[in-house]
Amino acid sequence: MWNPSIRKTLDLPAPSSWAAIDKTLLGLGYDPQSDDYKVARVVRLKSPEYEDERPFAFQFYSLNSGSWNENADVSSSLANEDTLRSITLHGFGNPAIVNGVIHWLLHPRENNGMLALSFDLSNNSFGELMLPECFDPTERIAAMSISVFKNSLSFNVLKDYGGNYVCEVWVMSQYGTRESWDKQYRIEMLDIARPVVFRSNGEILMAGYANSQLVSCDPQTQEIHDTGLEVLLDDYADYFVESLALLDRSN
């Protein structure tokens, strides 16, 4: 754990060791109710000995306690074994934190499109958030991500129409209500690019533009401005809030 404000780091203890780990998701968030920083961890197991058991381990680390909770609560929406086995942990982009909940966007499932896995920082539980029904089987999807748009969760999908890319930005105006997803923007892109973060001035930072440029796009005018930085399509950016966390900890 690293706090760049005071240039201090903390080595977290190792969670339970698993001999065969397929994929891992990580997320860091702050819980104001308990004044605690937490690291959420989801591990997919691949060893044959787990074929008849839950293929995932759900864990979280608490800075206040200095330890891992190895048996985090899993909501009923993810408790079904068939549901767990039908998803993978190849996440898209960085996690998005809205309403004190960390969200990861996961690969499609055969029966339900995309899946947003969630971790509630206040009650330490993992669950699922339903995404908008915005997929047409005939469309080619080039990239997807979730992020934060004006304190609301957004789902961003880049569609490929024969080399002409269109980026759709969907925003959940009422958190937790699937019917409240609304298509906020439809941006015609000149090249493939994925939204990574929404700026305070209303523009969108997009990664992977021509020759791996990081550009800023005005969704109203659809004008694109080069930032002079180079990033890959799967790189990400996020908000940074200064704090004194780790001040009383040793480097």
C-alpha positions in Angstrom: 0.0 0.0 0.0 1.5 3.4 -1.1 0.5 6.9 0.0 2.3 9.3 -2.5 1.2 12.3 -0.4 3.7 11.4 2.4 5.8 9.0 0.3 5.2 6.1 2.7 4.6 2.5 1.9 3.3 -0.5 3.8 3.9 -4.2 3.0 0.7 -6.1 3.4 0.9 -9.6 4.9 0.3 -12.4 2.5 -3.2 -13.9 2.5 -3.8 -17.6 2.5 -1.6 -19.2 -0.1 -3.2 -21.1 -2.9 -1.0 -23.5 -4.9 -2.8 -22.9 -8.1 -4.2 -19.5 -8.9 -5.7 -18.7 -12.3 -6.5 -15.0 -12.0 -6.7 -12.3 -9.3 -8.7 -9.1 -9.0 -7.6 -6.3 -6.6 -9.3 -3.1 -5.5 -8.5 -0.5 -3.0 -11.1 1.8 -1.3 -11.8 3.9 1.8 -14.7 3.3 4.1 -15.7 6.6 5.9 -18.0 4.7 8.3 -15.1 2.8 9.9 -12.3 5.3 8.8 -10.5 2.3 7.3 -8.7 1.6 4.0 -9.5 -1.9 2.6 -8.1 -4.0 -0.2 -10.6 -6.4 -1.8 -9.2 -9.5 -3.4 -10.9 -12.1 -5.6 -9.0 -15.2 -6.6 -10.0 -17.8 -9.2 -8.5 -21.3 -8.5 -7.5 -23.6 -11.3 -6.3 -26.7 -9.6 -8.3 -29.9 -10.5 -8.9 -30.6 -6.8 -11.4 -27.7 -6.7 -13.5 -29.0 -9.5 -16.4 -29.9 -7.2 -16.0 -26.9 -4.9 -16.3 -23.1 -5.1 -13.7 -22.0 -7.8 -13.2 -18.6 -6.1 -11.8 -17.2 -2.9 -13.2 -13.8 -1.7 -11.0 -11.9 0.7 -10.4 -8.4 2.0 -7.6 -6.7 4.0 -8.3 -4.0 6.6 -5.7 -1.4 7.4 -7.2 -0.9 10.9 -6.9 -4.6 11.8 -3.8 -5.2 9.8 -5.0 -8.6 8.6 -6.9 -10.4 5.9 -10.5 -11.6 6.3 -10.4 -14.9 4.4 -14.2 -15.6 4.4 -15.8 -12.4 3.1 -19.6 -12.4 2.7 -20.9 -13.4 -0.8 -24.4 -12.3 -1.7 -27.0 -14.7 -3.0 -26.6 -13.3 -6.5 -23.1 -14.9 -6.6 -23.7 -17.9 -4.3 -24.8 -20.2 -7.0 -22.0 -22.5 -8.2 -23.1 -22.5 -11.8 -23.0 -18.7 -11.8 -19.5 -18.6 -10.4 -18.2 -21.2 -12.9 -19.6 -19.3 -15.9 -17.5 -16.2 -15.4 -13.8 -15.4 -15.7 -11.6 -12.9 -13.9 -10.2 -11.2 -17.0 -11.3 -7.8 -15.9 -11.5 -4.7 -18.1 -9.6 -1.7 -17.0 -9.5 -0.4 -13.5 -12.1 -0.7 -10.7 -14.7 2.1 -10.3 -15.7 3.2 -6.8 -19.3 4.6 -6.4 -21.4 4.8 -3.3 -18.7 3.2 -1.2 -18.6 0.1 -3.5 -15.8 -1.1 -5.6 -16.8 -2.4 -9.1 -15.0 -4.6 -11.6 -16.2 -5.2 -15.1 -15.8 -8.9 -16.1 -16.0 -10.9 -19.3 -19.3 -11.9 -20.8 -21.3 -14.8 -19.6 -23.3 -16.9 -22.0 -26.6 -16.2 -20.4 -26.3 -12.6 -19.2 -23.9 -10.4 -21.2 -21.5 -8.5 -19.0 -21.1 -8.8 -15.2 -20.1 -6.1 -12.8 -18.7 -7.7 -9.6 -18.9 -5.5 -6.5 -17.4 -5.2 -3.1 -19.3 -3.1 -0.5 -16.7 -1.3 1.7 -19.1 -0.7 4.6 -20.5 -4.2 5.1 -17.6 -6.1 3.5 -19.7 -8.1 1.1 -19.2 -9.2 -2.5 -22.1 -9.1 -5.0 -23.3 -8.3 -8.5 -24.5 -5.2 -10.2 -26.6 -5.4 -13.4 -25.4 -3.6 -16.4 -27.5 -1.9 -19.2 -29.0 -4.0 -21.9 -27.2 -2.3 -24.7 -25.7 -5.1 -26.7 -26.8 -6.1 -30.2 -25.5 -9.6 -31.2 -24.6 -8.2 -34.7 -22.4 -5.5 -33.3 -18.7 -5.9 -32.8 -17.4 -4.8 -29.4 -13.9 -3.4 -29.5 -13.5 -2.3 -25.8 -15.5 -1.9 -22.6 -14.9 -0.3 -19.2 -16.6 1.1 -16.1 -15.7 4.4 -14.5 -17.2 7.2 -12.4 -19.2 10.0 -14.1 -20.3 12.9 -11.8 -20.4 10.6 -8.8 -22.4 8.0 -10.7 -21.4 4.7 -12.2 -20.8 4.7 -15.9 -20.5 1.8 -18.4 -18.5 2.6 -21.5 -18.6 0.5 -24.7 -16.7 1.0 -27.9 -18.4 -0.5 -30.9 -16.7 -1.2 -34.2 -18.7 -0.6 -37.4 -16.2 -1.8 -40.0 -13.3 0.3 -38.7 -15.6 3.2 -37.7 -15.7 3.3 -34.0 -18.5 4.7 -31.8 -18.1 5.1 -28.1 -21.3 4.9 -26.0 -21.3 6.2 -22.4 -24.1 4.8 -20.2 -24.8 6.3 -16.7 -26.7 4.8 -13.8 -28.6 7.7 -12.4 -30.1 5.8 -9.5 -27.5 3.4 -8.0 -28.6 -0.2 -7.9 -31.5 0.2 -10.3 -30.9 -1.4 -13.7 -33.8 0.6 -15.3 -32.0 3.9 -14.5 -29.1 3.2 -17.0 -29.3 5.9 -19.6 -27.1 6.5 -22.7 -25.5 9.8 -21.9 -23.2 10.2 -24.9 -22.6 8.7 -28.3 -19.2 9.7 -29.5 -18.0 9.0 -33.1 -14.3 8.2 -32.8 -11.6 8.4 -35.6 -9.7 5.5 -34.0 -10.1 2.9 -31.3 -9.9 4.5 -27.8 -11.3 3.5 -24.4 -12.6 6.0 -21.8 -10.5 5.7 -18.6 -11.6 8.7 -16.5 -14.0 11.6 -16.6 -12.4 15.0 -15.9 -13.8 17.7 -13.7 -14.2 20.0 -16.8 -16.6 17.5 -18.4 -14.1 16.0 -20.8 -13.2 12.3 -21.0 -9.6 11.0 -20.9 -9.4 8.2 -23.5 -6.5 5.7 -23.8 -5.2 3.8 -26.8 -6.0 6.5 -29.4 -3.9 6.6 -32.6 -0.4 5.4 -31.8 -1.3 4.8 -28.2 -2.0 8.5 -27.4 -3.8 9.6 -24.3 -6.4 12.2 -25.5 -9.0 14.3 -23.9 -12.4 14.3 -25.6 -15.2 16.8 -25.2 -18.4 14.7 -25.4 -20.5 17.7 -26.3 -18.5 18.9 -29.3 -16.7 15.6 -29.9 -13.4 17.5 -30.3 -10.2 15.6 -29.4 -7.2 17.1 -27.8 -3.8 15.3 -27.5 -2.3 15.3 -24.0 1.2 14.5 -25.2 1.2 11.3 -23.2 1.4 7.7 -24.6 -0.6 4.9 -23.0 -1.8 1.5 -24.0 -5.5 0.6 -24.5 -5.6 -1.3 -21.2 -3.8 1.4 -19.1 -5.9 3.4 -16.7 -6.2 6.6 -14.7 -8.1 7.5 -11.5 -8.8 10.3 -9.1 -6.3 11.0 -6.3 -7.2 12.5 -2.9 -4.5 13.5 -0.5 -4.5 12.0 2.9 -2.2 11.3 5.9 -3.0 7.6 5.9 0.1 5.5 6.9 1.6 8.5 8.7 2.0 6.4 11.9 3.3 3.4 10.0 6.9 2.4 9.4 8.2 2.4 5.8 
